[in-house]
Every structure is written in C-alpha cells, then in structure tokens.
Amino acid sequence: MALNFANNNSLSAITAIPASISGGGLNLISSQTASNSSSLSFTTGIDSTYKEYIFKFYNIHAITDTAHFSFNMSIDSGSNYNVTKTTTAFRATQDEAGSFTLLGYDTNGDLAQGTGYQPLTSQSGNENDESMSGTLHIFEPSSSVFVKHFMANINYQYKDPQSVNYYYAGYANTTSTVNAVDFKFTSGNIDSGVIKLYGVS
C-alpha cells in the first residue's frame, strides 16, 4: 500500500485539496433574521445541489408565551406549505431546582400522515432571557424516488424555568421535490433570532 506524504511543512502553502479527499463541509446558502416576523420562509437554495440541508436556529425568541415553534415544507416553491408527514418525538427535561425531570415520548408532538405544521418545541417561553436553539436536517429533498427524511434536535428554556431538549424525526411522504421550508410559531410572531441554511458537501 502506498503512503502519501505532505510535500511542504506549512499549511499556508496548501492551495487546493486533492480530488481524492471527500467533502463534508457546511456551505452557507442563506441567512434570515427575525424581527417581529410572522414566519421565516426559505424559498430558494433548496435543490439538487446537496444531498443534505441543515437549518441552524440561533436564539429564536417568541412573542407569545407557550407557543410551539414549528415548520412545514412545500413542493411548489412556497405557494403552499402542506406536505404530508409522519413523525415521532421525545424529550428530556430538568428544572433549575433539580426537583423535576422527565424523559419520554411526546404523543402531542407527532403527526401520522398530517399536513399541518410539525412542532419543533412545546410551550416555548417568551420572557426576555428565554429562547430556543438547535438544528433541523433534511435529506435529499430533490429525490424523485424516495420520501424525504428529516431529523431535528432543539433545546429551549421553558417558563418554569426548565431546560427542555426535544428530538423530532420523520419523513415527508412525497416523491415530489421539496423546494421550500417555512418556520413560524403556532401563536404570535417570531420576535427575534437567526436561522441559517447550509448545504452539506
């Protein structure tokens, strides 16, 4: 087996990555900042360029207390957000006093062939220091053969106060191309926060 050696001693001298080295990097496609926004919609940049797309949420703050942060997908570039989904959800919780803990499946967070918005949180708090952060992965949204799998992991502060870590997963039950994604709270606007869309190379 042949061994490969670096031909120089300085990283600054490297001008290109060899073709034999695979990717795996995150490529920023777009970013949106909420400011009392009813929703944040990503209607461009989701196509066949990448097999995986990642949304990253940074300190999403709700105007309305106990609202659910949620998302839906579109197959018509955002004209309608009503893709059929089957999903599953579980959470882990602990309060600041250490007196309450919870680990379990959430029957209120899943969908069974539902077209409505999929929750990513349950009862987010709206106090000044409360917010939610996390990620949503969508796999091969442009496939014309398979359903579109997705997974999300969100952490947020609930009003008690509690740290709540939610895991959501499921699939969009369509072989049509998913080309837009919308985010909103079930009640009230998105006061502030940033959502970034990345493609995984």
C-alpha atoms as a printed R data frame, in Angstrom:
    type eleno elety resid chain resno       x      y      z
1   ATOM     1    CA   MET     A     1   0.000  0.000  0.000
2   ATOM     2    CA   ALA     A     2   1.415  3.375 -0.984
3   ATOM     3    CA   LEU     A     3   1.885  6.075  1.653
4   ATOM     4    CA   ASN     A     4   1.167  9.729  0.947
5   ATOM     5    CA   PHE     A     5   3.363 12.426  2.465
6   ATOM     6    CA   ALA     A     6   2.980 16.188  2.630
7   ATOM     7    CA   ASN     A     7   5.417 17.899  0.313
8   ATOM     8    CA   ASN     A     8   5.715 21.008  2.449
9   ATOM     9    CA   ASN     A     9   5.746 21.958  6.108
10  ATOM    10    CA   SER     A    10   3.327 24.867  6.016
11  ATOM    11    CA   LEU     A    11  -0.469 24.851  5.836
12  ATOM    12    CA   SER     A    12  -0.312 28.272  4.228
13  ATOM    13    CA   ALA     A    13   1.389 26.657  1.217
14  ATOM    14    CA   ILE     A    14  -1.616 24.426  0.510
15  ATOM    15    CA   THR     A    15  -3.588 25.966 -2.343
16  ATOM    16    CA   ALA     A    16  -6.033 23.139 -3.166
17  ATOM    17    CA   ILE     A    17  -7.487 19.995 -1.645
18  ATOM    18    CA   PRO     A    18  -6.681 16.820 -3.610
19  ATOM    19    CA   ALA     A    19  -9.667 15.389 -5.504
20  ATOM    20    CA   SER     A    20  -9.355 12.115 -3.566
21  ATOM    21    CA   ILE     A    21 -10.264 13.871 -0.298
22  ATOM    22    CA   SER     A    22 -14.013 13.842  0.244
23  ATOM    23    CA   GLY     A    23 -16.109 16.810  1.332
24  ATOM    24    CA   GLY     A    24 -18.348 17.026  4.375
25  ATOM    25    CA   GLY     A    25 -18.166 20.761  4.839
26  ATOM    26    CA   LEU     A    26 -21.051 23.109  5.598
27  ATOM    27    CA   ASN     A    27 -21.750 25.615  2.848
28  ATOM    28    CA   LEU     A    28 -23.798 28.630  3.926
29  ATOM    29    CA   ILE     A    29 -26.633 29.191  1.460
30  ATOM    30    CA   SER     A    30 -28.671 31.918  3.158
31  ATOM    31    CA   SER     A    31 -29.478 33.503  6.498
32  ATOM    32    CA   GLN     A    32 -32.594 35.221  7.814
33  ATOM    33    CA   THR     A    33 -33.037 37.371 10.912
34  ATOM    34    CA   ALA     A    34 -36.440 37.653 12.561
35  ATOM    35    CA   SER     A    35 -37.812 40.990 13.707
36  ATOM    36    CA   ASN     A    36 -41.403 40.557 14.868
37  ATOM    37    CA   SER     A    37 -41.835 38.265 11.852
38  ATOM    38    CA   SER     A    38 -44.948 36.170 11.264
39  ATOM    39    CA   SER     A    39 -42.728 33.493  9.683
40  ATOM    40    CA   LEU     A    40 -39.357 32.937  8.040
41  ATOM    41    CA   SER     A    41 -39.548 31.214  4.659
42  ATOM    42    CA   PHE     A    42 -36.683 29.707  2.664
43  ATOM    43    CA   THR     A    43 -37.921 29.555 -0.936
44  ATOM    44    CA   THR     A    44 -34.591 29.421 -2.789
45  ATOM    45    CA   GLY     A    45 -31.409 27.410 -2.391
46  ATOM    46    CA   ILE     A    46 -33.054 24.046 -1.657
47  ATOM    47    CA   ASP     A    47 -32.433 21.962 -4.771
48  ATOM    48    CA   SER     A    48 -30.395 19.032 -6.081
49  ATOM    49    CA   THR     A    49 -27.033 20.664 -5.322
50  ATOM    50    CA   TYR     A    50 -26.670 18.846 -1.988
51  ATOM    51    CA   LYS     A    51 -27.979 15.581 -0.568
52  ATOM    52    CA   GLU     A    52 -28.375 17.090  2.912
53  ATOM    53    CA   TYR     A    53 -29.534 20.518  4.060
54  ATOM    54    CA   ILE     A    54 -29.184 21.805  7.613
55  ATOM    55    CA   PHE     A    55 -31.094 24.650  9.237
56  ATOM    56    CA   LYS     A    56 -29.455 26.110 12.333
57  ATOM    57    CA   PHE     A    57 -31.535 28.121 14.812
58  ATOM    58    CA   TYR     A    58 -29.893 30.779 16.979
59  ATOM    59    CA   ASN     A    59 -31.806 32.176 19.974
60  ATOM    60    CA   ILE     A    60 -35.272 32.137 18.443
61  ATOM    61    CA   HIS     A    61 -37.460 34.229 20.766
62  ATOM    62    CA   ALA     A    62 -41.245 34.006 20.869
63  ATOM    63    CA   ILE     A    63 -43.621 36.910 21.385
64  ATOM    64    CA   THR     A    64 -46.380 34.657 22.728
65  ATOM    65    CA   ASP     A    65 -45.797 32.505 25.810
66  ATOM    66    CA   THR     A    66 -46.134 28.688 25.491
67  ATOM    67    CA   ALA     A    67 -46.302 28.811 21.675
68  ATOM    68    CA   HIS     A    68 -44.813 25.950 19.642
69  ATOM    69    CA   PHE     A    69 -42.056 26.683 17.132
70  ATOM    70    CA   SER     A    70 -42.887 24.665 14.010
71  ATOM    71    CA   PHE     A    71 -42.085 24.079 10.342
72  ATOM    72    CA   ASN     A    72 -43.639 22.813  7.143
73  ATOM    73    CA   MET     A    73 -42.409 22.029  3.663
74  ATOM    74    CA   SER     A    74 -43.527 22.914  0.162
75  ATOM    75    CA   ILE     A    75 -43.337 21.200 -3.231
76  ATOM    76    CA   ASP     A    76 -44.420 24.320 -5.149
77  ATOM    77    CA   SER     A    77 -41.734 26.854 -4.138
78  ATOM    78    CA   GLY     A    78 -43.717 28.160 -1.160
79  ATOM    79    CA   SER     A    79 -47.160 28.650 -2.654
80  ATOM    80    CA   ASN     A    80 -48.454 26.036 -0.201
81  ATOM    81    CA   TYR     A    81 -46.906 24.564  2.932
82  ATOM    82    CA   ASN     A    82 -48.894 21.361  3.372
83  ATOM    83    CA   VAL     A    83 -46.670 18.345  2.715
84  ATOM    84    CA   THR     A    84 -47.925 15.099  4.290
85  ATOM    85    CA   LYS     A    85 -45.684 13.989  7.167
86  ATOM    86    CA   THR     A    86 -45.354 11.072  9.583
87  ATOM    87    CA   THR     A    87 -43.198 11.912 12.601
88  ATOM    88    CA   THR     A    88 -42.052 10.855 16.039
89  ATOM    89    CA   ALA     A    89 -40.965 12.893 19.075
90  ATOM    90    CA   PHE     A    90 -39.406 12.510 22.513
91  ATOM    91    CA   ARG     A    91 -37.938 14.881 25.082
92  ATOM    92    CA   ALA     A    92 -35.756 15.181 28.157
93  ATOM    93    CA   THR     A    93 -36.446 17.875 30.765
94  ATOM    94    CA   GLN     A    94 -34.978 19.190 34.012
95  ATOM    95    CA   ASP     A    95 -35.856 22.295 36.014
96  ATOM    96    CA   GLU     A    96 -33.350 24.693 37.603
97  ATOM    97    CA   ALA     A    97 -34.165 23.476 41.115
98  ATOM    98    CA   GLY     A    98 -33.335 19.896 40.164
99  ATOM    99    CA   SER     A    99 -36.688 18.790 41.542
100 ATOM   100    CA   PHE     A   100 -38.390 17.836 38.265
101 ATOM   101    CA   THR     A   101 -37.110 15.606 35.490
102 ATOM   102    CA   LEU     A   102 -38.805 13.970 32.527
103 ATOM   103    CA   LEU     A   103 -37.795 11.606 29.744
104 ATOM   104    CA   GLY     A   104 -40.399 10.229 27.402
105 ATOM   105    CA   TYR     A   105 -42.276 10.033 24.138
106 ATOM   106    CA   ASP     A   106 -44.484 13.012 23.303
107 ATOM   107    CA   THR     A   107 -47.791 11.975 21.759
108 ATOM   108    CA   ASN     A   108 -48.714 15.653 21.320
109 ATOM   109    CA   GLY     A   109 -45.656 16.301 19.152
110 ATOM   110    CA   ASP     A   110 -46.067 13.713 16.431
111 ATOM   111    CA   LEU     A   111 -48.032 13.527 13.200
112 ATOM   112    CA   ALA     A   112 -49.495 10.498 11.422
113 ATOM   113    CA   GLN     A   113 -49.952 11.413  7.763
114 ATOM   114    CA   GLY     A   114 -50.648 15.007  8.781
115 ATOM   115    CA   THR     A   115 -50.291 18.026  6.507
116 ATOM   116    CA   GLY     A   116 -50.114 20.624  9.273
117 ATOM   117    CA   TYR     A   117 -47.025 22.294 10.699
118 ATOM   118    CA   GLN     A   118 -44.686 19.980 12.610
119 ATOM   119    CA   PRO     A   119 -43.801 21.290 16.102
120 ATOM   120    CA   LEU     A   120 -40.118 21.596 16.965
121 ATOM   121    CA   THR     A   121 -40.762 22.776 20.530
122 ATOM   122    CA   SER     A   122 -43.547 22.526 23.044
123 ATOM   123    CA   GLN     A   123 -44.600 25.603 25.008
124 ATOM   124    CA   SER     A   124 -41.587 27.858 24.476
125 ATOM   125    CA   GLY     A   125 -41.216 30.655 26.990
126 ATOM   126    CA   ASN     A   126 -41.334 34.325 25.987
127 ATOM   127    CA   GLU     A   127 -39.555 36.020 28.899
128 ATOM   128    CA   ASN     A   128 -36.670 38.294 27.951
129 ATOM   129    CA   ASP     A   129 -33.944 35.702 28.605
130 ATOM   130    CA   GLU     A   130 -35.798 32.717 27.113
131 ATOM   131    CA   SER     A   131 -35.107 31.384 23.612
132 ATOM   132    CA   MET     A   132 -34.567 28.209 21.607
133 ATOM   133    CA   SER     A   133 -31.629 26.953 19.530
134 ATOM   134    CA   GLY     A   134 -30.951 23.811 17.554
135 ATOM   135    CA   THR     A   135 -30.799 22.140 14.159
136 ATOM   136    CA   LEU     A   136 -33.033 20.580 11.509
137 ATOM   137    CA   HIS     A   137 -31.606 18.176  8.899
138 ATOM   138    CA   ILE     A   138 -33.465 17.384  5.657
139 ATOM   139    CA   PHE     A   139 -32.102 14.624  3.415
140 ATOM   140    CA   GLU     A   140 -32.274 14.551 -0.400
141 ATOM   141    CA   PRO     A   141 -35.214 16.947 -0.810
142 ATOM   142    CA   SER     A   142 -34.915 16.735 -4.609
143 ATOM   143    CA   SER     A   143 -35.250 12.945 -4.830
144 ATOM   144    CA   SER     A   144 -37.966 11.830 -7.232
145 ATOM   145    CA   VAL     A   145 -37.799  8.258 -5.898
146 ATOM   146    CA   PHE     A   146 -37.810  8.380 -2.095
147 ATOM   147    CA   VAL     A   147 -39.712 10.101  0.696
148 ATOM   148    CA   LYS     A   148 -37.839 12.973  2.389
149 ATOM   149    CA   HIS     A   149 -36.408 12.110  5.809
150 ATOM   150    CA   PHE     A   150 -35.680 14.775  8.418
151 ATOM   151    CA   MET     A   151 -34.357 14.967 11.981
152 ATOM   152    CA   ALA     A   152 -34.322 17.832 14.467
153 ATOM   153    CA   ASN     A   153 -32.761 18.460 17.869
154 ATOM   154    CA   ILE     A   154 -33.897 21.572 19.718
155 ATOM   155    CA   ASN     A   155 -33.076 22.904 23.186
156 ATOM   156    CA   TYR     A   156 -35.101 25.650 24.789
157 ATOM   157    CA   GLN     A   157 -35.944 27.208 28.131
158 ATOM   158    CA   TYR     A   158 -39.450 26.635 29.350
159 ATOM   159    CA   LYS     A   159 -41.121 29.191 31.614
160 ATOM   160    CA   ASP     A   160 -40.847 27.280 34.942
161 ATOM   161    CA   PRO     A   161 -37.790 27.563 34.212
162 ATOM   162    CA   GLN     A   162 -36.743 24.252 32.688
163 ATOM   163    CA   SER     A   163 -34.238 23.105 30.111
164 ATOM   164    CA   VAL     A   164 -36.101 21.038 27.526
165 ATOM   165    CA   ASN     A   165 -34.286 19.021 24.863
166 ATOM   166    CA   TYR     A   166 -36.541 17.769 22.062
167 ATOM   167    CA   TYR     A   167 -35.805 15.189 19.366
168 ATOM   168    CA   TYR     A   168 -38.038 15.047 16.317
169 ATOM   169    CA   ALA     A   169 -37.752 12.825 13.263
170 ATOM   170    CA   GLY     A   170 -39.929 11.722 10.406
171 ATOM   171    CA   TYR     A   171 -40.455 11.858  6.711
172 ATOM   172    CA   ALA     A   172 -42.329 13.948  4.191
173 ATOM   173    CA   ASN     A   173 -44.416 11.322  2.437
174 ATOM   174    CA   THR     A   174 -43.903 12.576 -1.088
175 ATOM   175    CA   THR     A   175 -41.671 11.714 -4.022
176 ATOM   176    CA   SER     A   176 -42.103 15.240 -5.368
177 ATOM   177    CA   THR     A   177 -39.255 17.689 -4.936
178 ATOM   178    CA   VAL     A   178 -39.327 19.622 -1.661
179 ATOM   179    CA   ASN     A   179 -38.025 23.098 -2.541
180 ATOM   180    CA   ALA     A   180 -39.158 25.450  0.240
181 ATOM   181    CA   VAL     A   181 -39.412 25.389  4.046
182 ATOM   182    CA   ASP     A   182 -41.345 27.727  6.352
183 ATOM   183    CA   PHE     A   183 -40.875 28.347 10.100
184 ATOM   184    CA   LYS     A   184 -43.320 30.000 12.492
185 ATOM   185    CA   PHE     A   185 -44.829 29.828 15.969
186 ATOM   186    CA   THR     A   186 -48.271 28.323 16.431
187 ATOM   187    CA   SER     A   187 -49.337 31.587 18.053
188 ATOM   188    CA   GLY     A   188 -47.798 35.043 17.711
189 ATOM   189    CA   ASN     A   189 -44.773 36.220 15.783
190 ATOM   190    CA   ILE     A   190 -41.078 35.416 15.939
191 ATOM   191    CA   ASP     A   191 -39.735 38.316 17.977
192 ATOM   192    CA   SER     A   192 -36.049 37.803 17.166
193 ATOM   193    CA   GLY     A   193 -33.448 35.209 16.257
194 ATOM   194    CA   VAL     A   194 -31.488 33.933 13.279
195 ATOM   195    CA   ILE     A   195 -31.989 30.918 11.014
196 ATOM   196    CA   LYS     A   196 -29.144 29.850  8.718
197 ATOM   197    CA   LEU     A   197 -29.446 27.360  5.856
198 ATOM   198    CA   TYR     A   198 -26.438 25.187  4.955
199 ATOM   199    CA   GLY     A   199 -25.787 22.572  2.289
200 ATOM   200    CA   VAL     A   200 -23.536 19.653  3.191
201 ATOM   201    CA   SER     A   201 -20.926 18.926  0.529
